[in-house]
């Protein structure tokens, strides 16, 4: 059976571009700034912001936007998972060395 070919969803690229832009900033930015930086219509940015705010990937600071708590929380869980796996591997190695 031949592998399926899937087409990327362009709105996903735009959403990720917004998140990455916010993470590159040292201070909150406005939707107009995001729109200019990414050469994206303001309405498109705001449509994505509705979802990002609702899911807590972005938080609003007045009229500005910055990364939200959801992303850092997901990273913390991921990092803890890596540490747990490393701990399991370290125990296995110690057992094999005995």
C-alpha positions in Angstrom: 0.0 0.0 0.0 1.4 3.4 -1.0 1.8 6.0 1.9 -0.9 8.7 2.0 0.1 12.2 1.2 -1.4 14.9 3.3 -1.5 18.6 2.5 -0.6 21.0 5.2 -3.3 23.3 6.6 -2.1 26.8 6.0 -4.0 28.2 9.0 -1.9 25.9 11.2 1.3 27.5 9.9 -0.1 30.9 10.7 -1.1 29.9 14.2 2.4 28.5 14.9 4.0 31.6 13.3 2.0 33.8 15.8 3.1 31.6 18.8 6.7 31.6 17.7 6.7 35.4 17.2 5.3 36.0 20.7 8.0 33.8 22.2 10.7 35.8 20.4 9.6 39.0 22.1 10.8 40.3 25.4 7.6 42.4 26.0 4.0 42.0 25.1 3.0 43.0 21.5 -0.1 44.3 19.9 -2.2 42.4 17.3 -1.2 45.2 14.8 2.5 44.5 15.5 1.9 40.8 14.9 0.0 41.5 11.8 2.9 43.7 10.4 5.7 41.4 11.5 4.1 38.3 9.9 2.5 40.2 6.9 -0.8 38.7 7.9 -4.2 40.5 7.8 -5.3 41.9 11.2 -8.6 39.9 11.0 -6.6 36.7 10.6 -4.4 37.5 13.6 -7.5 38.2 15.7 -9.3 35.0 14.5 -6.3 33.0 15.8 -6.1 35.1 19.0 -9.6 34.0 19.9 -8.5 30.4 20.0 -5.1 31.0 21.5 -6.6 33.1 24.3 -9.4 30.5 24.9 -6.8 27.7 25.2 -4.5 29.8 27.3 -1.6 29.5 24.8 -1.6 33.3 24.8 -2.6 35.8 27.4 -3.8 39.4 27.1 -2.0 42.2 28.8 -4.2 45.2 28.2 -4.3 45.6 24.4 -1.1 43.5 24.1 -0.4 39.8 23.9 2.2 37.5 25.3 2.8 33.8 25.7 0.3 32.2 28.1 0.6 29.7 30.9 -0.5 26.7 28.9 2.8 26.5 26.8 5.0 26.7 29.9 2.9 24.1 31.6 3.1 21.7 28.7 6.9 22.2 28.6 7.2 21.5 32.4 5.3 18.2 32.0 7.5 17.3 29.0 10.7 18.1 30.9 9.5 16.1 33.9 8.8 13.1 31.6 12.3 13.3 30.2 13.8 13.4 33.7 11.6 10.4 34.8 12.8 8.5 31.7 16.4 9.4 32.4 15.9 8.2 36.0 14.5 4.9 34.8 17.5 4.4 32.4 20.0 5.3 35.1 18.5 2.6 37.3 18.7 0.1 34.5 22.3 0.9 33.8 23.2 0.6 37.5 21.5 -2.8 37.6 23.4 -4.0 34.5 26.7 -2.8 36.0 26.4 -4.9 39.1 
